[in-house]
C-alpha cells in the first residue's frame, strides 16, 4: 500500500459515524469526500436537519456531497473525477449502481451489522433481537449491485446479551465495525485478505422497521413480546392500549421481563408492591418501565402510585 489510501466514505445514520471517525483518525487513509443523504425535515417544526454523518464530517473539516440519488449520472461523473482508491459504505441508505461500484480500483467495502447471509437489508439489529437471536456481528463485504449480496471479506461476532436492546447493540456493533474496517483494509488492498461468496444457505432479510411494527400482540408468548420491546428502542417503541372507561389510551413499553405466571392475554394479573404483570399467550410479562401518551417514562412503581390500575383491567 502507498503512503496513504484515498477513500470516499458513504454513510448517513448514526451507525456510520464510528467508522468515519476511525478512518479519519488513521494516517494510512485520506478521506477525499463524505457522501451522505440530503438534509431532511425533522421535528415538530419540520426544519431541515443534517444527517449524523454530515455533522461528523463537518466537525472533521471534510468535504460533504449530498446527492438526491446515488445513481444520478452527474454524481457518478463527479465520483469518477475524485478517482478514489476505495469507497467505504456504512448505512448509507441507497443501493449503489454498478457504474459507481466500478470506479475505485479496489472496489467498494460495506460495513454491515449482521453475520451475512443472515439479515440482509435495512434493519438487521432490530430483526436479530425480534427473532430471539443470541448472536450477531459485523460483516465487511465487497459490494455488488444486489441487496447485501456481495462477497464476504471478514466477519466478527458478538453475543446478544439479555440486557441488550437495539440501542446498546447498535453502539457495540458500530464500534466492532469501525475497528474491523481499519484493521482489514490494508490486508484487503494488499491481497492478503480475499473476498469469498456468501453461502446460499441461511439467507434471511431484515426489512425497514415501520411504526406499526411496535404494536404488541398479547396473544404472543411473553418472550416474543419482551424481544419486541428490546428490539424497538428507541424507535418506534413497543406500544399497546390500556382500556380505561371505554377510552383506550396509548402506552409505550420501554422495559420488561418474562414472569412465570399465566393468564388471559392482555389481562393485568398483578399490581401489588410495584409489580405490573400482564398475561400473554404463554407465561406473562412484567412491565418495568412504561409511558402514557403525552407523559414521561416511569418505572412500574412510579406509574402505579399515580394511576388507578386494577387487576382484571386489560391492555389490547
C-alpha positions as CSV (number, residue, x, y, z in Angstrom):
1,X,0.0,0.0,0.0
2,X,1.2,3.5,-0.8
3,X,1.8,6.2,1.9
4,X,-2.0,6.6,2.2
5,X,-5.1,5.2,0.6
6,X,-7.6,7.6,-0.8
7,X,-11.1,6.9,0.3
8,X,-14.6,8.2,-0.3
9,X,-16.9,7.4,2.6
10,X,-20.6,7.0,2.1
11,X,-22.9,6.9,5.2
12,X,-25.9,8.6,6.7
13,X,-27.1,7.0,10.0
14,X,-25.6,7.3,13.5
15,X,-24.2,3.8,13.0
16,X,-21.8,5.2,10.3
17,X,-20.1,7.7,12.5
18,X,-17.8,5.4,14.3
19,X,-16.4,4.0,11.0
20,X,-15.9,7.6,9.7
21,X,-14.1,8.6,12.9
22,X,-11.9,5.6,12.8
23,X,-10.9,6.3,9.2
24,X,-10.2,10.0,9.7
25,X,-8.0,9.2,12.8
26,X,-5.8,6.7,10.9
27,X,-2.9,8.3,9.0
28,X,-3.0,5.4,6.4
29,X,-6.2,6.8,4.9
30,X,-7.1,10.1,3.2
31,X,-10.8,10.9,3.1
32,X,-11.4,12.7,-0.2
33,X,-15.1,13.3,0.4
34,X,-18.0,12.1,2.5
35,X,-21.2,11.3,0.7
36,X,-24.5,11.4,2.7
37,X,-28.2,11.8,2.2
38,X,-29.6,15.3,1.7
39,X,-30.8,17.2,4.8
40,X,-34.3,16.1,5.8
41,X,-37.1,17.8,7.7
42,X,-37.4,16.6,11.2
43,X,-39.1,17.6,14.5
44,X,-42.4,19.3,15.1
45,X,-41.4,22.3,13.1
46,X,-40.0,20.1,10.2
47,X,-36.8,22.1,10.0
48,X,-34.1,20.7,7.7
49,X,-31.6,18.7,9.7
50,X,-28.3,17.2,8.6
51,X,-27.6,13.5,8.9
52,X,-25.4,12.4,11.8
53,X,-22.6,11.6,9.2
54,X,-22.8,15.1,7.8
55,X,-22.4,16.6,11.2
56,X,-19.5,14.3,11.9
57,X,-17.8,15.1,8.6
58,X,-18.2,18.9,9.1
59,X,-16.6,18.6,12.6
60,X,-13.7,16.9,11.0
61,X,-13.4,19.5,8.2
62,X,-14.2,17.0,5.4
63,X,-15.9,17.9,2.1
64,X,-19.5,16.7,2.0
65,X,-21.6,15.6,-1.0
66,X,-25.3,15.2,-0.8
67,X,-26.8,13.8,-4.0
68,X,-30.5,13.1,-4.0
69,X,-29.8,9.9,-6.0
70,X,-26.6,8.0,-5.9
71,X,-27.3,6.7,-9.5
72,X,-27.6,10.1,-11.0
73,X,-25.2,10.4,-14.0
74,X,-23.8,13.7,-12.8
75,X,-23.0,12.3,-9.4
76,X,-21.3,9.3,-10.9
77,X,-19.2,11.6,-13.1
78,X,-18.3,13.7,-10.0
79,X,-17.1,10.5,-8.3
80,X,-15.0,9.5,-11.3
81,X,-13.3,12.8,-11.1
82,X,-12.4,12.2,-7.5
83,X,-10.8,8.9,-8.5
84,X,-10.7,7.2,-5.1
85,X,-8.7,4.1,-4.4
86,X,-11.6,2.7,-2.3
87,X,-15.2,3.5,-1.4
88,X,-16.3,2.6,2.1
89,X,-20.1,2.4,2.7
90,X,-21.8,2.1,6.1
91,X,-25.6,2.6,6.5
92,X,-25.8,5.0,3.5
93,X,-29.5,4.2,2.7
94,X,-29.4,3.6,-1.1
95,X,-28.4,0.7,-3.3
96,X,-25.4,1.7,-5.3
97,X,-25.4,1.2,-9.1
98,X,-22.7,-0.9,-10.8
99,X,-21.3,2.2,-12.5
100,X,-20.4,3.6,-9.1
101,X,-19.1,0.4,-7.8
102,X,-16.7,0.1,-10.7
103,X,-15.0,3.5,-10.1
104,X,-12.4,2.7,-7.3
105,X,-9.6,0.4,-8.2
106,X,-10.1,-1.7,-5.0
107,X,-13.9,-1.7,-5.2
108,X,-16.4,-0.8,-2.5
109,X,-16.4,-2.2,1.0
110,X,-19.6,-2.2,3.1
111,X,-19.8,-2.4,6.9
112,X,-23.0,-4.4,7.6
113,X,-24.3,-5.2,11.1
114,X,-25.2,-8.8,10.7
115,X,-23.4,-12.1,10.0
116,X,-24.3,-12.4,6.3
117,X,-26.2,-14.0,4.7
118,X,-28.5,-13.6,7.7
119,X,-30.4,-10.3,7.9
120,X,-29.7,-8.7,4.6
121,X,-31.5,-5.3,4.5
122,X,-32.1,-2.1,6.4
123,X,-32.7,-3.2,10.0
124,X,-30.5,-6.2,10.9
125,X,-30.0,-5.2,14.5
126,X,-33.7,-4.9,15.3
127,X,-34.7,-8.1,13.5
128,X,-32.0,-10.1,15.2
129,X,-33.4,-9.2,18.6
130,X,-37.0,-9.5,17.4
131,X,-36.3,-13.1,16.3
132,X,-34.6,-14.0,19.6
133,X,-31.1,-14.5,18.2
134,X,-28.3,-15.0,20.7
135,X,-25.5,-14.0,18.4
136,X,-24.9,-11.4,15.7
137,X,-22.0,-9.5,14.4
138,X,-20.5,-7.4,11.6
139,X,-19.6,-8.4,8.1
140,X,-17.1,-6.5,6.0
141,X,-18.4,-7.1,2.4
142,X,-17.1,-6.3,-1.0
143,X,-20.2,-4.8,-2.6
144,X,-22.0,-5.7,-5.8
145,X,-25.2,-4.2,-7.2
146,X,-27.5,-6.5,-5.1
147,X,-29.0,-6.0,-1.7
148,X,-26.2,-7.1,0.7
149,X,-25.3,-10.0,-1.6
150,X,-21.6,-9.2,-2.1
151,X,-18.6,-11.4,-1.2
152,X,-17.6,-11.6,2.4
153,X,-14.2,-10.2,3.3
154,X,-14.2,-10.8,7.1
155,X,-16.7,-11.2,9.9
156,X,-16.7,-10.7,13.7
157,X,-19.4,-12.0,16.0
158,X,-20.7,-10.8,19.4
159,X,-23.3,-12.3,21.8
160,X,-26.6,-10.6,22.2
161,X,-26.9,-10.3,26.0
162,X,-30.2,-10.4,27.9
163,X,-29.7,-6.9,28.9
164,X,-29.2,-5.7,25.4
165,X,-31.7,-3.6,23.4
166,X,-31.4,-2.2,19.9
167,X,-29.6,0.9,21.3
168,X,-26.9,-0.9,23.2
169,X,-26.3,-3.5,20.5
170,X,-26.2,-0.7,17.9
171,X,-23.4,1.0,19.9
172,X,-21.4,-2.2,20.3
173,X,-21.7,-3.2,16.6
174,X,-20.8,0.3,15.5
175,X,-17.5,0.0,17.5
176,X,-16.8,-3.5,16.3
177,X,-17.4,-2.5,12.6
178,X,-15.1,0.6,12.9
179,X,-12.3,-1.5,14.4
180,X,-12.8,-4.3,11.9
181,X,-12.8,-1.9,9.0
182,X,-9.5,-0.1,9.8
183,X,-7.8,-3.4,10.7
184,X,-8.9,-5.2,7.5
185,X,-8.4,-2.5,4.7
186,X,-4.6,-2.9,4.5
187,X,-4.8,-6.6,4.1
188,X,-7.7,-6.4,1.7
189,X,-5.9,-4.0,-0.7
190,X,-2.7,-5.9,-0.5
191,X,-4.4,-9.2,-1.4
192,X,-3.7,-10.9,1.9
193,X,-7.4,-10.9,2.6
194,X,-9.6,-12.3,-0.2
195,X,-13.4,-12.0,-0.5
196,X,-15.4,-15.2,-0.6
197,X,-19.0,-15.6,-1.9
198,X,-21.8,-15.7,0.6
199,X,-23.2,-19.2,1.2
200,X,-26.6,-19.9,-0.4
201,X,-28.0,-21.5,2.8
202,X,-29.3,-19.3,5.6
203,X,-30.3,-16.2,3.7
204,X,-32.8,-14.1,5.7
205,X,-34.0,-10.5,5.3
206,X,-34.4,-7.5,7.6
207,X,-36.8,-5.0,6.1
208,X,-37.0,-1.5,7.2
209,X,-38.9,-1.1,10.6
210,X,-42.2,0.6,10.3
211,X,-44.1,2.4,13.1
212,X,-46.8,-0.4,13.2
213,X,-44.1,-3.0,14.0
214,X,-44.2,-1.6,17.5
215,X,-47.8,-2.9,18.1
216,X,-47.8,-5.5,20.9
217,X,-50.0,-8.6,20.3
218,X,-50.6,-10.0,23.7
219,X,-51.5,-13.4,22.2
220,X,-47.8,-13.9,21.6
221,X,-45.7,-15.6,24.2
222,X,-44.1,-13.3,26.8
223,X,-40.7,-14.0,25.4
224,X,-41.6,-12.7,21.9
225,X,-43.2,-9.5,23.5
226,X,-40.1,-9.0,25.6
227,X,-37.9,-9.3,22.5
228,X,-40.2,-6.7,20.7
229,X,-39.7,-4.2,23.5
230,X,-35.9,-4.6,23.4
231,X,-35.7,-4.6,19.6
232,X,-37.7,-1.3,19.0
233,X,-35.8,1.0,21.4
234,X,-35.7,3.9,20.8
235,X,-38.0,3.9,17.7
236,X,-40.8,3.3,17.2
237,X,-41.0,1.7,20.7
238,X,-43.3,-1.1,21.6
239,X,-46.8,0.1,22.3
240,X,-50.2,-1.1,23.4
241,X,-53.5,0.4,24.6
242,X,-54.9,0.4,28.1
243,X,-58.7,0.0,28.3
244,X,-59.9,2.8,30.6
245,X,-63.6,3.8,30.8
246,X,-64.1,2.8,27.1
247,X,-61.5,5.3,26.1
248,X,-58.3,3.4,25.4
249,X,-55.0,5.3,26.0
250,X,-51.8,4.6,24.2
251,X,-49.0,3.2,26.4
252,X,-45.4,2.7,25.3
253,X,-43.5,-0.2,26.9
254,X,-39.8,0.5,27.4
255,X,-38.6,-2.3,29.7
256,X,-40.0,-5.6,30.8
257,X,-39.1,-9.2,31.7
258,X,-40.7,-12.6,31.4
259,X,-42.7,-13.6,34.5
260,X,-43.6,-17.2,35.4
261,X,-47.3,-16.6,35.6
262,X,-50.2,-17.4,33.3
263,X,-53.4,-15.6,32.5
264,X,-55.6,-14.3,29.7
265,X,-53.6,-12.4,27.0
266,X,-53.6,-8.7,27.8
267,X,-55.2,-9.1,31.3
268,X,-53.5,-7.3,34.2
269,X,-52.7,-10.1,36.7
270,X,-50.9,-8.2,39.4
271,X,-50.5,-4.6,40.5
272,X,-49.0,-5.0,44.0
273,X,-45.7,-4.0,45.5
274,X,-44.7,-2.0,42.4
275,X,-45.2,-5.0,40.1
276,X,-47.3,-4.7,37.0
277,X,-47.8,-8.1,35.4
278,X,-49.8,-8.8,32.2
279,X,-50.9,-12.1,30.8
280,X,-49.6,-13.3,27.4
281,X,-50.1,-16.1,25.0
282,X,-47.6,-18.0,27.0
283,X,-46.4,-17.0,30.5
284,X,-46.7,-13.3,31.4
285,X,-44.8,-10.0,31.1
286,X,-43.7,-7.9,34.0
287,X,-43.6,-4.3,32.8
288,X,-40.7,-2.5,34.3
289,X,-40.8,0.9,32.6
290,X,-43.7,2.5,30.6
291,X,-45.0,5.8,29.4
292,X,-48.5,7.1,28.8
293,X,-49.0,9.1,25.7
294,X,-48.0,12.7,26.4
295,X,-46.4,11.7,29.7
296,X,-42.9,10.8,30.8
297,X,-41.3,7.4,31.2
298,X,-41.9,5.9,34.6
299,X,-40.9,2.8,36.3
300,X,-43.8,0.5,37.3
301,X,-43.8,1.6,40.9
302,X,-44.0,5.3,40.0
303,X,-46.7,4.5,37.4
304,X,-48.9,2.6,39.8
305,X,-48.5,5.3,42.5
306,X,-50.0,7.9,40.2
307,X,-52.6,5.8,38.2
308,X,-55.5,3.8,39.3
309,X,-54.9,0.4,37.7
310,X,-56.6,-2.7,38.9
311,X,-56.3,-6.5,38.4
312,X,-58.6,-7.6,35.5
313,X,-58.1,-4.4,33.5
314,X,-56.8,-5.1,30.0
315,X,-54.2,-4.0,27.5
316,X,-55.2,-4.5,23.9
